[in-house]
Amino acid sequence: MTTSAATMSYARSTGQPRTLVLDGWVIGTVSALLLIGLVMVASASVGIAEKETGHALYYFQRQIVYVCLGLVAGLIGLAVPLRVWERYSPYLLLAAFLLLLLVLVPGIGARVNGSRRWLRLGVMNFQVSELARVLILTYVCSYAVRRADELRSTFRGFILPVGVLLAAAVLLLAEPDFGATTVLFATGLGVLFIAGARLHHVFIPAALGACGLGLLAVTSDYRLRRLVGFLDPWRDPFDSGFQLVQSLIAIGRGEWIGVGLGSSVQKLFYLPESHTDFIFAVLAEEFGFAGVLVVITLFALLVWRAMRISRDAAAASLPFQSYMAAAIGIWFGLQAFVNIGVNMGLLPTKGLTLPLLSYGGSSMLVTLGWVGVLLRINHEVSSAGRGGAVQREGRRT
C-alpha cells in the first residue's frame, strides 16, 4: 500500500508511544477546500451581512468559529477507535431516530423557510439530519459486518437495513428534507452493495425509492412547481425559476477565468442563499471555469482517497473500517454532486450545502468530524499493515 502520510507520536492507554499515521492526500485536499470555502464565504456573504447586521464580515467570522469547532470534532473522530463506533452502533442508531423525532416536536424543532430541521443551541441552529445521517450509516456499516453472510445470500438479510433507511427517510421527509433523504438512501444502498448485497436486491428499493419521491413531487403543488421550474426556469424567471435563473447567470458570467474575487454581481441580493446552498455559483462567477475545475478536482481527489482507504482496509481484513471509509467517500461525492448539479440546473433545487465550502455550523462540524474518522481509519489500516509485516519478519527469523 502506498500512502502519503505525516506522522506524530501519541500515548496509548498503556503509556507506550505509537506512531499516528495521517494521510497527506486527505489533509491536503480538505485544507485546500476549507481555505477556498473561507474565501468564498467572505466574498459571497458581504452584501447580505452588511444589510442584516451592519458588519460585512459577520458570516465570515462565524464561519471561522465553525471551522475551529469542526477541527475539534475532527480530532475527536481521529482519537476514537473504530471498534468503539462498531460496538455502540445500535445505540447510535437509537440516538439518530431520537434526534429526527425531537426536531419534529413543536416548540423544540425550529422552523426556518417552511422546514422544521433545526434545534436551537444557543448561538447556532443545529441541523439534526447532518448528524443523524452519520449515525445511521455507522449502523448500516456495522450491520454489514455482523450479518455479512445473510446480507449476501438472502433478501431478508438485505431488506432489514433498508427498512432502517426507509424509516429514517420518512422522518426526514416529514421535516421536509428531500436532499438529505436522497443522499442518505443512496449512500446506504451503496454501502450495502459494496458489502456484497446482490445487484437485483439493491435495484428494487432504489427503483421504489425513486418512484416514491417522484410521486411525492407530483402530488404537491409546491414541489411540482419547483420541479417544473427546474426543467424550464425561464418560463417563470421571477418566481419559481428565479433562484436557478440567477445561478445560471452567475455561472455564465464567469466564463473561463471569472470576473475576479469580490466582483460578483449576482451575490448582491440577486441570488438567494449565495453564501450557503449556491456558493458554487458565486465561485463560478468570480473564478470561472478554472475555479470550478479546481474545486471539482479537489472533491474527486477526496472521494478517490476515501475509496482507496476503503480498499486497503478490506485488504487488511478490516471490514467495518472498509465500509465506513466507503460511506464517507460516497457521501462526499454524492453531496458535492447534488449541490453542484442544483447550481448548474442539472437537478431540482435541494437544500444541501457544498461540503467544506458552504456557510453553516452543522455541516462544518459533521463534515470535519467525518474527515477525522477517515484519518483514523487510515491510521488503523496502516497499523494493521505494520503489524502484519512485523509478524512475517518474525516468522522468517
LUMVEXFI-25857 format. One record per residue (C-alpha): residue number from 1; y, z, x. Coordinates in Angstrom, 3 decimals, decimal comma. Layout:
LUMVEXFI-25857
+-----+----------+----------+----------+
:   k :        Y :        Z :        X :
+-----+----------+----------+----------+
: NUM :        Y :        Z :        X :
...
+-----+----------+----------+----------+
//
This chain:
LUMVEXFI-25857
+-----+----------+----------+----------+
:   k :        Y :        Z :        X :
+-----+----------+----------+----------+
:   1 :    0,000 :    0,000 :    0,000 :
:   2 :    3,418 :   -0,954 :    1,374 :
:   3 :    6,187 :    1,433 :    0,356 :
:   4 :    9,853 :    1,557 :    1,286 :
:   5 :   10,397 :    5,301 :    1,493 :
:   6 :   12,653 :    8,021 :    2,769 :
:   7 :   11,127 :   11,428 :    3,480 :
:   8 :   12,209 :   15,022 :    3,328 :
:   9 :   10,409 :   18,378 :    3,515 :
:  10 :    9,914 :   20,887 :    0,775 :
:  11 :    7,844 :   24,065 :    0,409 :
:  12 :    4,665 :   24,278 :   -1,631 :
:  13 :    3,695 :   27,395 :   -3,523 :
:  14 :    1,518 :   28,294 :   -0,532 :
:  15 :    4,601 :   28,211 :    1,681 :
:  16 :    3,312 :   25,331 :    3,763 :
:  17 :    5,607 :   22,303 :    4,260 :
:  18 :    4,680 :   18,914 :    2,939 :
:  19 :    6,432 :   15,565 :    3,062 :
:  20 :    8,096 :   14,318 :   -0,090 :
:  21 :    7,983 :   10,533 :   -0,250 :
:  22 :   10,943 :    8,908 :   -2,006 :
:  23 :   10,703 :    5,239 :   -2,920 :
:  24 :   13,621 :    3,343 :   -1,396 :
:  25 :   13,406 :    0,457 :   -3,871 :
:  26 :   13,772 :    2,763 :   -6,877 :
:  27 :   16,564 :    4,820 :   -5,324 :
:  28 :   18,438 :    1,730 :   -4,144 :
:  29 :   18,314 :   -0,172 :   -7,450 :
:  30 :   19,137 :    2,892 :   -9,552 :
:  31 :   22,059 :    3,785 :   -7,263 :
:  32 :   23,436 :    0,252 :   -7,492 :
:  33 :   23,158 :    0,217 :  -11,298 :
:  34 :   24,830 :    3,639 :  -11,530 :
:  35 :   27,754 :    2,523 :   -9,378 :
:  36 :   28,178 :   -0,676 :  -11,377 :
:  37 :   27,962 :    1,333 :  -14,572 :
:  38 :   30,665 :    3,779 :  -13,493 :
:  39 :   32,993 :    0,945 :  -12,549 :
:  40 :   32,367 :   -0,856 :  -15,841 :
:  41 :   32,783 :    2,280 :  -17,984 :
:  42 :   36,134 :    2,906 :  -16,288 :
:  43 :   37,203 :   -0,671 :  -16,945 :
:  44 :   35,780 :   -1,154 :  -20,442 :
:  45 :   36,973 :    2,170 :  -21,865 :
:  46 :   40,536 :    2,232 :  -20,538 :
:  47 :   42,109 :    0,853 :  -23,714 :
:  48 :   40,240 :    2,930 :  -26,262 :
:  49 :   40,528 :    6,063 :  -24,106 :
:  50 :   44,299 :    5,667 :  -23,866 :
:  51 :   44,556 :    5,161 :  -27,622 :
:  52 :   42,257 :    8,014 :  -28,663 :
:  53 :   43,049 :   10,656 :  -26,044 :
:  54 :   46,176 :    9,536 :  -24,187 :
:  55 :   44,195 :    9,602 :  -20,955 :
:  56 :   42,973 :    6,204 :  -19,711 :
:  57 :   40,125 :    7,619 :  -17,583 :
:  58 :   38,811 :   10,072 :  -20,179 :
:  59 :   35,447 :    8,362 :  -20,741 :
:  60 :   35,058 :    7,556 :  -17,058 :
:  61 :   35,447 :   11,210 :  -16,105 :
:  62 :   32,966 :   12,289 :  -18,770 :
:  63 :   30,525 :    9,658 :  -17,534 :
:  64 :   30,712 :   11,134 :  -14,026 :
:  65 :   29,764 :   14,508 :  -15,508 :
:  66 :   26,858 :   12,880 :  -17,391 :
:  67 :   25,658 :   11,217 :  -14,196 :
:  68 :   25,724 :   14,552 :  -12,369 :
:  69 :   23,770 :   16,214 :  -15,169 :
:  70 :   21,384 :   13,261 :  -15,154 :
:  71 :   20,798 :   13,679 :  -11,435 :
:  72 :   19,845 :   17,311 :  -12,112 :
:  73 :   17,417 :   16,060 :  -14,773 :
:  74 :   16,057 :   13,598 :  -12,212 :
:  75 :   15,496 :   16,397 :   -9,692 :
:  76 :   13,605 :   18,344 :  -12,345 :
:  77 :   11,470 :   15,285 :  -13,086 :
:  78 :   10,815 :   14,918 :   -9,361 :
:  79 :    9,845 :   18,579 :   -8,973 :
:  80 :    7,373 :   18,823 :  -11,879 :
:  81 :    3,815 :   17,669 :  -11,007 :
:  82 :    2,341 :   15,065 :  -13,357 :
:  83 :   -0,583 :   17,356 :  -14,153 :
:  84 :    1,904 :   19,607 :  -15,986 :
:  85 :    3,085 :   16,711 :  -18,168 :
:  86 :   -0,528 :   15,782 :  -18,885 :
:  87 :   -1,658 :   19,345 :  -19,653 :
:  88 :    1,163 :   20,078 :  -22,069 :
:  89 :    1,391 :   16,622 :  -23,688 :
:  90 :    0,207 :   17,856 :  -27,156 :
:  91 :    2,988 :   20,455 :  -27,170 :
:  92 :    5,495 :   17,833 :  -26,013 :
:  93 :    4,400 :   15,646 :  -28,932 :
:  94 :    4,980 :   18,541 :  -31,340 :
:  95 :    8,432 :   19,107 :  -29,824 :
:  96 :    9,259 :   15,405 :  -30,290 :
:  97 :    8,435 :   15,485 :  -34,003 :
:  98 :   10,347 :   18,719 :  -34,473 :
:  99 :   13,412 :   17,089 :  -32,909 :
: 100 :   13,064 :   13,996 :  -35,105 :
: 101 :   12,753 :   16,177 :  -38,209 :
: 102 :   15,552 :   18,524 :  -37,202 :
: 103 :   18,106 :   15,743 :  -36,823 :
: 104 :   17,488 :   14,679 :  -40,441 :
: 105 :   18,402 :   18,120 :  -41,818 :
: 106 :   21,908 :   18,064 :  -43,372 :
: 107 :   24,236 :   20,400 :  -41,552 :
: 108 :   22,188 :   20,214 :  -38,351 :
: 109 :   21,986 :   16,498 :  -37,637 :
: 110 :   25,385 :   14,900 :  -37,072 :
: 111 :   26,162 :   11,683 :  -38,952 :
: 112 :   28,068 :    9,052 :  -36,947 :
: 113 :   28,732 :    5,491 :  -38,173 :
: 114 :   26,335 :    5,961 :  -41,073 :
: 115 :   23,375 :    7,132 :  -38,960 :
: 116 :   22,044 :   10,658 :  -38,537 :
: 117 :   20,796 :   10,541 :  -34,930 :
: 118 :   22,632 :   13,306 :  -33,085 :
: 119 :   22,563 :   17,055 :  -32,602 :
: 120 :   25,904 :   18,613 :  -31,709 :
: 121 :   25,554 :   20,540 :  -28,446 :
: 122 :   28,981 :   21,935 :  -27,704 :
: 123 :   30,855 :   19,341 :  -25,640 :
: 124 :   28,482 :   16,455 :  -26,431 :
: 125 :   26,327 :   14,933 :  -29,133 :
: 126 :   22,710 :   14,585 :  -28,068 :
: 127 :   20,734 :   11,643 :  -29,457 :
: 128 :   17,285 :   13,115 :  -30,034 :
: 129 :   15,473 :    9,773 :  -30,169 :
: 130 :   16,123 :    9,301 :  -26,437 :
: 131 :   14,143 :   12,427 :  -25,520 :
: 132 :   11,615 :   12,131 :  -28,357 :
: 133 :   10,502 :    8,708 :  -27,147 :
: 134 :    9,743 :   10,108 :  -23,686 :
: 135 :    7,703 :   12,974 :  -25,107 :
: 136 :    5,755 :   10,713 :  -27,468 :
: 137 :    4,960 :    8,185 :  -24,737 :
: 138 :    3,792 :   11,039 :  -22,495 :
: 139 :    1,270 :   11,985 :  -25,182 :
: 140 :    0,142 :    8,362 :  -25,545 :
: 141 :   -0,468 :    8,172 :  -21,781 :
: 142 :   -2,412 :   11,436 :  -21,882 :
: 143 :   -4,489 :   10,218 :  -24,822 :
: 144 :   -5,326 :    7,014 :  -22,949 :
: 145 :   -6,835 :    9,149 :  -20,164 :
: 146 :   -8,642 :   11,711 :  -22,329 :
: 147 :  -10,116 :    9,204 :  -24,778 :
: 148 :  -10,470 :    6,241 :  -22,426 :
: 149 :  -13,977 :    5,168 :  -23,488 :
: 150 :  -13,223 :    5,446 :  -27,198 :
: 151 :   -9,908 :    3,624 :  -26,809 :
: 152 :  -11,574 :    0,692 :  -25,064 :
: 153 :  -14,601 :    0,396 :  -27,307 :
: 154 :  -13,655 :    1,320 :  -30,882 :
: 155 :  -10,877 :    0,540 :  -33,299 :
: 156 :  -10,771 :    4,209 :  -34,350 :
: 157 :  -10,020 :    5,256 :  -30,785 :
: 158 :   -7,147 :    2,789 :  -30,738 :
: 159 :   -5,688 :    3,480 :  -34,168 :
: 160 :   -5,243 :    7,238 :  -33,622 :
: 161 :   -2,377 :    6,909 :  -31,067 :
: 162 :   -0,978 :    4,036 :  -33,123 :
: 163 :   -0,822 :    6,452 :  -36,057 :
: 164 :    1,290 :    8,768 :  -33,916 :
: 165 :    3,619 :    5,881 :  -33,094 :
: 166 :    3,840 :    4,914 :  -36,773 :
: 167 :    4,683 :    8,469 :  -37,812 :
: 168 :    7,448 :    8,574 :  -35,205 :
: 169 :    8,663 :    5,160 :  -36,365 :
: 170 :    9,013 :    6,424 :  -39,952 :
: 171 :   11,210 :    9,301 :  -38,793 :
: 172 :   13,277 :    7,033 :  -36,554 :
: 173 :   13,795 :    4,549 :  -39,387 :
: 174 :   14,947 :    7,412 :  -41,621 :
: 175 :   17,922 :    8,026 :  -39,275 :
: 176 :   18,014 :    4,913 :  -39,178 :
: 177 :   17,429 :    3,781 :  -35,594 :
: 178 :   15,764 :    0,349 :  -35,556 :
: 179 :   16,365 :   -0,252 :  -31,878 :
: 180 :   14,642 :    2,953 :  -30,755 :
: 181 :   11,777 :    2,256 :  -33,166 :
: 182 :   11,201 :   -1,202 :  -31,732 :
: 183 :   11,287 :   -0,068 :  -28,107 :
: 184 :    9,026 :    2,940 :  -28,728 :
: 185 :    6,419 :    0,974 :  -30,667 :
: 186 :    6,367 :   -1,945 :  -28,229 :
: 187 :    6,165 :    0,347 :  -25,192 :
: 188 :    3,382 :    2,416 :  -26,748 :
: 189 :    1,335 :   -0,671 :  -27,553 :
: 190 :    1,949 :   -1,973 :  -24,039 :
: 191 :    0,600 :    1,238 :  -22,509 :
: 192 :   -2,486 :    1,171 :  -24,740 :
: 193 :   -3,142 :   -2,449 :  -23,796 :
: 194 :   -2,849 :   -1,633 :  -20,082 :
: 195 :   -5,216 :    1,309 :  -20,658 :
: 196 :   -7,884 :   -1,080 :  -21,903 :
: 197 :   -7,371 :   -1,491 :  -25,658 :
: 198 :   -8,711 :   -4,791 :  -26,948 :
: 199 :   -6,181 :   -7,555 :  -27,490 :
: 200 :   -7,085 :   -8,125 :  -31,158 :
: 201 :   -6,704 :   -4,383 :  -31,785 :
: 202 :   -3,192 :   -4,492 :  -30,326 :
: 203 :   -2,301 :   -7,608 :  -32,290 :
: 204 :   -2,993 :   -6,053 :  -35,704 :
: 205 :   -0,426 :   -3,186 :  -35,577 :
: 206 :    2,032 :   -5,419 :  -33,715 :
: 207 :    1,886 :   -8,011 :  -36,491 :
: 208 :    2,060 :   -5,358 :  -39,221 :
: 209 :    4,995 :   -3,695 :  -37,499 :
: 210 :    6,891 :   -6,968 :  -37,222 :
: 211 :    6,228 :   -7,746 :  -40,898 :
: 212 :    7,307 :   -4,228 :  -41,898 :
: 213 :   10,589 :   -4,456 :  -40,005 :
: 214 :   11,204 :   -7,879 :  -41,497 :
: 215 :   10,560 :   -6,533 :  -44,994 :
: 216 :   12,936 :   -3,638 :  -44,403 :
: 217 :   15,591 :   -6,109 :  -43,280 :
: 218 :   15,388 :   -8,401 :  -46,301 :
: 219 :   15,212 :   -5,564 :  -48,878 :
: 220 :   18,551 :   -4,073 :  -47,799 :
: 221 :   21,823 :   -5,899 :  -48,392 :
: 222 :   23,423 :   -4,217 :  -45,377 :
: 223 :   20,583 :   -5,064 :  -42,974 :
: 224 :   20,281 :   -8,569 :  -44,414 :
: 225 :   23,980 :   -9,221 :  -43,760 :
: 226 :   23,539 :   -8,077 :  -40,164 :
: 227 :   20,546 :  -10,387 :  -39,763 :
: 228 :   22,395 :  -13,359 :  -41,241 :
: 229 :   25,412 :  -12,504 :  -39,092 :
: 230 :   23,202 :  -12,670 :  -36,011 :
: 231 :   21,821 :  -16,094 :  -36,965 :
: 232 :   25,277 :  -17,549 :  -37,619 :
: 233 :   28,085 :  -15,139 :  -36,653 :
: 234 :   30,713 :  -17,851 :  -37,062 :
: 235 :   30,018 :  -18,010 :  -40,804 :
: 236 :   31,893 :  -14,707 :  -41,214 :
: 237 :   33,700 :  -14,110 :  -37,900 :
: 238 :   35,984 :  -11,386 :  -39,293 :
: 239 :   33,338 :   -9,209 :  -40,969 :
: 240 :   29,548 :   -9,292 :  -40,456 :
: 241 :   29,748 :  -11,570 :  -37,428 :
: 242 :   32,853 :  -10,029 :  -35,865 :
: 243 :   31,188 :   -7,942 :  -33,145 :
: 244 :   28,878 :  -10,722 :  -31,962 :
: 245 :   31,661 :  -13,310 :  -32,021 :
: 246 :   33,828 :  -11,109 :  -29,808 :
: 247 :   30,895 :  -10,510 :  -27,469 :
: 248 :   30,217 :  -14,246 :  -27,151 :
: 249 :   33,899 :  -14,913 :  -26,485 :
: 250 :   33,854 :  -12,315 :  -23,715 :
: 251 :   30,738 :  -13,800 :  -22,106 :
: 252 :   32,141 :  -17,319 :  -22,407 :
: 253 :   35,437 :  -16,341 :  -20,777 :
: 254 :   33,588 :  -15,033 :  -17,716 :
: 255 :   32,272 :  -18,478 :  -16,722 :
: 256 :   30,895 :  -18,439 :  -13,132 :
: 257 :   32,747 :  -15,636 :  -11,329 :
: 258 :   34,659 :  -13,890 :  -14,116 :
: 259 :   38,311 :  -13,163 :  -14,785 :
: 260 :   38,387 :  -10,213 :  -12,375 :
: 261 :   37,804 :   -6,476 :  -12,599 :
: 262 :   40,069 :   -4,894 :  -15,207 :
: 263 :   41,258 :   -8,250 :  -16,582 :
: 264 :   39,039 :   -8,393 :  -19,678 :
: 265 :   40,935 :   -9,179 :  -22,873 :
: 266 :   38,091 :   -8,527 :  -25,333 :
: 267 :   37,835 :   -4,846 :  -24,386 :
: 268 :   41,406 :   -4,332 :  -25,643 :
: 269 :   40,460 :   -3,452 :  -29,250 :
: 270 :   38,787 :   -6,814 :  -29,979 :
: 271 :   35,206 :   -5,946 :  -29,019 :
: 272 :   33,885 :   -2,782 :  -30,733 :
: 273 :   31,746 :   -0,418 :  -28,638 :
: 274 :   32,913 :   -2,170 :  -25,479 :
: 275 :   32,023 :    0,775 :  -23,218 :
: 276 :   28,683 :    1,595 :  -24,883 :
: 277 :   26,428 :   -0,972 :  -26,560 :
: 278 :   28,494 :   -4,007 :  -25,485 :
: 279 :   29,389 :   -3,076 :  -21,927 :
: 280 :   27,311 :   -6,036 :  -20,718 :
: 281 :   29,703 :   -8,448 :  -22,453 :
: 282 :   32,688 :   -6,904 :  -20,647 :
: 283 :   30,807 :   -7,110 :  -17,347 :
: 284 :   30,097 :  -10,796 :  -18,023 :
: 285 :   33,768 :  -11,419 :  -18,802 :
: 286 :   35,071 :   -9,703 :  -15,676 :
: 287 :   32,369 :  -10,768 :  -13,183 :
: 288 :   30,980 :  -13,912 :  -14,776 :
: 289 :   27,528 :  -15,375 :  -14,255 :
: 290 :   27,434 :  -13,929 :  -10,734 :
: 291 :   27,776 :  -10,364 :  -12,024 :
: 292 :   25,258 :  -10,977 :  -14,798 :
: 293 :   22,751 :  -12,320 :  -12,272 :
: 294 :   23,169 :   -9,267 :  -10,060 :
: 295 :   22,586 :   -6,821 :  -12,925 :
: 296 :   19,564 :   -8,687 :  -14,299 :
: 297 :   18,088 :   -8,899 :  -10,798 :
: 298 :   18,505 :   -5,146 :  -10,320 :
: 299 :   16,738 :   -4,403 :  -13,598 :
: 300 :   13,971 :   -6,853 :  -12,687 :
: 301 :   13,519 :   -5,107 :   -9,324 :
: 302 :   13,324 :   -1,702 :  -11,001 :
: 303 :   10,715 :   -2,904 :  -13,504 :
: 304 :    8,739 :   -4,606 :  -10,735 :
: 305 :    8,747 :   -1,460 :   -8,648 :
: 306 :    7,613 :    0,707 :  -11,580 :
: 307 :    4,726 :   -1,651 :  -12,290 :
: 308 :    3,832 :   -1,746 :   -8,583 :
: 309 :    3,716 :    2,054 :   -8,504 :
: 310 :    1,543 :    1,932 :  -11,643 :
: 311 :   -0,873 :   -0,451 :   -9,937 :
: 312 :   -1,020 :    1,720 :   -6,810 :
: 313 :   -1,688 :    4,819 :   -8,937 :
: 314 :   -4,577 :    3,058 :  -10,643 :
: 315 :   -5,989 :    2,071 :   -7,232 :
: 316 :   -5,714 :    5,720 :   -6,130 :
: 317 :   -7,710 :    6,842 :   -9,227 :
: 318 :   -4,689 :    8,497 :  -10,862 :
: 319 :   -4,847 :    7,021 :  -14,377 :
: 320 :   -2,274 :    9,287 :  -16,049 :
: 321 :    0,248 :    8,586 :  -13,303 :
: 322 :   -0,527 :    4,879 :  -13,623 :
: 323 :    0,107 :    4,815 :  -17,377 :
: 324 :    3,286 :    6,890 :  -17,063 :
: 325 :    4,723 :    4,550 :  -14,434 :
: 326 :    3,815 :    1,574 :  -16,623 :
: 327 :    5,502 :    3,213 :  -19,632 :
: 328 :    8,664 :    3,771 :  -17,609 :
: 329 :    8,671 :    0,176 :  -16,378 :
: 330 :    8,036 :   -1,304 :  -19,833 :
: 331 :   10,688 :    0,933 :  -21,388 :
: 332 :   13,325 :   -0,025 :  -18,801 :
: 333 :   12,547 :   -3,714 :  -19,177 :
: 334 :   12,462 :   -3,711 :  -22,970 :
: 335 :   15,626 :   -1,693 :  -23,496 :
: 336 :   17,580 :   -3,786 :  -20,984 :
: 337 :   16,208 :   -6,993 :  -22,543 :
: 338 :   17,122 :   -5,918 :  -26,080 :
: 339 :   20,634 :   -4,804 :  -25,122 :
: 340 :   21,367 :   -7,969 :  -23,152 :
: 341 :   19,793 :  -10,102 :  -25,894 :
: 342 :   22,033 :   -8,486 :  -28,505 :
: 343 :   25,138 :   -9,052 :  -26,369 :
: 344 :   24,230 :  -12,728 :  -25,939 :
: 345 :   23,373 :  -13,290 :  -29,608 :
: 346 :   19,668 :  -13,760 :  -28,951 :
: 347 :   18,645 :  -10,703 :  -31,003 :
: 348 :   20,041 :   -8,922 :  -34,069 :
: 349 :   22,532 :   -6,157 :  -33,370 :
: 350 :   20,838 :   -2,864 :  -32,438 :
: 351 :   22,377 :    0,419 :  -31,404 :
: 352 :   20,757 :    0,505 :  -27,969 :
: 353 :   22,505 :    1,322 :  -24,725 :
: 354 :   22,073 :   -0,572 :  -21,481 :
: 355 :   20,243 :    1,950 :  -19,248 :
: 356 :   22,309 :    3,409 :  -16,402 :
: 357 :   25,360 :    1,309 :  -17,329 :
: 358 :   26,466 :    2,205 :  -20,867 :
: 359 :   28,595 :    5,251 :  -21,572 :
: 360 :   26,642 :    8,137 :  -23,074 :
: 361 :   25,272 :   11,528 :  -22,099 :
: 362 :   21,935 :   11,397 :  -23,923 :
: 363 :   20,931 :    8,069 :  -22,437 :
: 364 :   22,009 :    9,035 :  -18,926 :
: 365 :   20,205 :   12,398 :  -18,963 :
: 366 :   16,922 :   10,963 :  -20,213 :
: 367 :   17,051 :    7,794 :  -18,115 :
: 368 :   17,640 :    9,614 :  -14,829 :
: 369 :   15,007 :   12,167 :  -15,841 :
: 370 :   12,531 :    9,279 :  -16,175 :
: 371 :   13,608 :    7,979 :  -12,775 :
: 372 :   12,770 :   11,394 :  -11,328 :
: 373 :    9,317 :   11,230 :  -12,921 :
: 374 :    8,793 :    7,757 :  -11,450 :
: 375 :    9,717 :    9,057 :   -7,997 :
: 376 :    7,288 :   11,947 :   -8,487 :
: 377 :    4,516 :    9,501 :   -9,371 :
: 378 :    5,226 :    7,516 :   -6,216 :
: 379 :    5,018 :   10,735 :   -4,176 :
: 380 :    1,687 :   11,739 :   -5,721 :
: 381 :    0,266 :    8,261 :   -5,159 :
: 382 :    1,387 :    8,357 :   -1,531 :
: 383 :   -0,074 :   11,861 :   -1,106 :
: 384 :   -3,394 :   10,698 :   -2,560 :
: 385 :   -3,393 :    7,764 :   -0,139 :
: 386 :   -2,706 :   10,016 :    2,827 :
: 387 :   -5,394 :   12,447 :    1,713 :
: 388 :   -7,942 :    9,650 :    1,440 :
: 389 :   -7,004 :    8,342 :    4,857 :
: 390 :   -7,448 :   11,831 :    6,383 :
: 391 :  -10,873 :   12,194 :    4,760 :
: 392 :  -12,018 :    8,795 :    6,030 :
: 393 :  -10,779 :    9,656 :    9,541 :
: 394 :  -12,685 :   12,959 :    9,386 :
: 395 :  -15,884 :   11,198 :    8,428 :
: 396 :  -15,507 :    8,741 :   11,320 :
: 397 :  -15,058 :   11,591 :   13,824 :
+-----+----------+----------+----------+
//
